[in-house]
Amino acid sequence: MSKRDVYEYALLRVVPRMERGECFNAGVLVYCRAHSYVEARTHLDEAKLKALDPHADVVGVRAALRAVESVCDGGAGAGQAAGDDAGRRFRWLIAPRSTVVQPGPVHTGLTIDPKAETERLLDLLVR
């Protein structure tokens, strides 16, 4: 049996109208300390977005989701977080915020392959 490592994940939720509190899942953010791994994978369902807010800024929501992915990737696209390690970038991304794209609560699990786990969670909880 291969060694399984602890990982943490949070869903990325789109809340198009804060005053209504309605949301849907549009991505998953996964961190595994043992692998120095942090990644976000997103999938925006435009029909859901438009159902909750016909006037929603689809381009803006996509840009916000891409920004989360860029922070996970590190480097120049991560802005101020560029020099941070994977754990610091994850903690920064899961901090509560009042924006259209928000992180949900953090959950944990065990995995052999964090990248495969990211795809599994995206398929299970987002798509």
Helices and strands as residue ranges (DSSP letters): E 5-14, E 24-32, G 33-35, E 37-42, H 46-52, H 58-73, G 76-81, H 86-94, E 101-111, H 114-125
